């Protein structure tokens, strides 16, 4: 049984597509960050899981790739959004800010506190930049 697109169910489909766009962005940053973390743990750049570390280098590396993945996630969300791509990307950024803040609170003292704060503050600007890149690419076509 296929669902006919009608005026009555169009808002529902749009809402599902919106949730899917934000979820896709969230999933992309979660999968990429987890994979990069695992790789750098496996090759010995990061200490074994659960071992507190305060060396700046590995945290700068992690911050750098989280920034890139955050921009990519914002781009993906904006690209998949059925309307208002910037709004969808910023919603992703707010979710990232909230989850990163909770993570910073839970993990406080397990590494340099500047890192936890910086990752939380990165969420919205990274998502915004991803949406800007999407917008510029879309208007250049």
C-alpha positions as CSV (number, residue, x, y, z in Angstrom):
1,X,0.0,0.0,0.0
2,X,1.7,3.2,-1.1
3,X,1.0,6.5,0.5
4,X,-0.4,9.1,-1.8
5,X,1.0,12.6,-1.5
6,X,-2.0,14.8,-0.6
7,X,-2.5,18.2,0.8
8,X,-3.4,16.6,4.2
9,X,-0.3,14.5,4.7
10,X,2.3,16.9,3.1
11,X,3.1,18.5,6.5
12,X,3.6,15.1,8.1
13,X,6.0,14.0,5.3
14,X,7.8,17.3,5.5
15,X,8.2,16.8,9.3
16,X,9.6,13.3,8.8
17,X,12.0,14.6,6.1
18,X,13.1,17.3,8.5
19,X,13.7,14.9,11.3
20,X,15.6,12.6,8.9
21,X,17.8,15.5,7.7
22,X,18.8,16.4,11.3
23,X,19.3,12.7,12.2
24,X,21.5,12.2,9.1
25,X,23.7,15.1,10.2
26,X,23.8,13.8,13.8
27,X,24.6,10.2,12.7
28,X,27.4,11.4,10.3
29,X,29.2,13.3,13.1
30,X,28.7,10.5,15.6
31,X,30.0,7.8,13.2
32,X,32.9,9.8,11.9
33,X,34.0,11.0,15.3
34,X,33.8,7.5,16.8
35,X,35.7,6.0,13.9
36,X,38.4,8.6,14.2
37,X,38.7,8.2,17.9
38,X,39.0,4.4,17.6
39,X,41.6,4.8,14.9
40,X,43.7,7.2,17.0
41,X,43.4,4.9,20.0
42,X,44.4,1.9,18.0
43,X,47.5,3.5,16.6
44,X,48.5,4.9,20.0
45,X,48.0,8.6,19.4
46,X,45.4,8.7,22.1
47,X,45.9,6.9,25.5
48,X,43.9,3.7,26.2
49,X,40.1,4.3,26.9
50,X,39.5,5.6,30.4
51,X,43.0,6.8,31.0
52,X,43.0,10.5,31.8
53,X,45.4,12.5,29.7
54,X,46.3,16.2,29.7
55,X,48.6,16.3,26.7
56,X,47.6,19.2,24.4
57,X,48.5,17.6,21.0
58,X,46.0,14.8,20.9
59,X,43.2,17.1,22.1
60,X,44.0,19.7,19.4
61,X,43.9,16.8,16.8
62,X,40.5,15.6,18.1
63,X,39.2,19.2,18.2
64,X,40.4,19.7,14.6
65,X,38.6,16.6,13.2
66,X,35.5,17.3,15.2
67,X,35.4,20.8,13.7
68,X,35.6,19.3,10.2
69,X,33.0,16.6,10.9
70,X,30.7,19.3,12.5
71,X,30.9,21.4,9.3
72,X,30.2,18.3,7.2
73,X,27.3,17.3,9.4
74,X,25.8,20.8,9.0
75,X,26.3,20.6,5.3
76,X,24.6,17.2,5.1
77,X,21.7,18.4,7.3
78,X,21.2,21.5,5.1
79,X,21.4,19.5,1.9
80,X,18.8,17.0,3.0
81,X,16.4,19.6,4.6
82,X,13.1,19.9,2.8
83,X,13.0,23.7,3.5
84,X,14.9,26.2,5.5
85,X,18.3,24.5,5.4
86,X,20.0,27.0,7.7
87,X,17.3,26.4,10.4
88,X,17.8,22.6,10.2
89,X,21.5,22.9,10.4
90,X,21.2,25.3,13.4
91,X,18.8,22.8,15.1
92,X,21.6,20.2,14.7
93,X,24.0,22.7,16.2
94,X,21.8,23.2,19.2
95,X,21.5,19.5,19.7
96,X,25.2,19.2,19.5
97,X,25.6,22.1,22.0
98,X,23.3,20.4,24.5
99,X,24.8,16.9,24.2
100,X,28.4,18.3,24.3
101,X,27.6,20.3,27.4
102,X,26.2,17.2,29.1
103,X,29.3,15.3,28.0
104,X,31.6,18.1,29.4
105,X,29.8,17.9,32.7
106,X,30.0,14.1,32.9
107,X,33.7,14.0,31.8
108,X,34.9,17.1,33.7
109,X,38.4,16.6,34.9
110,X,39.1,13.5,32.6
111,X,41.2,15.7,30.3
112,X,41.8,19.4,29.8
113,X,38.6,21.3,30.6
114,X,39.3,23.7,27.7
115,X,38.7,20.8,25.3
116,X,35.3,20.0,26.7
117,X,34.2,23.6,26.6
118,X,35.6,24.2,23.1
119,X,33.8,21.1,21.7
120,X,30.5,22.3,23.1
121,X,31.0,25.9,21.8
122,X,32.0,24.5,18.4
123,X,28.7,22.8,17.7
124,X,26.6,25.8,16.5
125,X,29.3,27.6,14.4
126,X,30.3,24.4,12.7
127,X,26.7,23.5,11.8
128,X,26.2,27.1,10.6
129,X,29.3,27.0,8.4
130,X,28.1,23.7,6.9
131,X,24.8,25.3,6.0
132,X,26.6,28.4,4.5
133,X,28.7,26.1,2.3
134,X,25.6,24.3,1.2
135,X,23.9,27.6,0.4
136,X,26.8,28.9,-1.6
137,X,27.1,25.7,-3.6
138,X,23.3,25.6,-4.2
139,X,23.2,29.2,-5.5
140,X,26.3,28.7,-7.7
141,X,24.6,26.0,-9.7
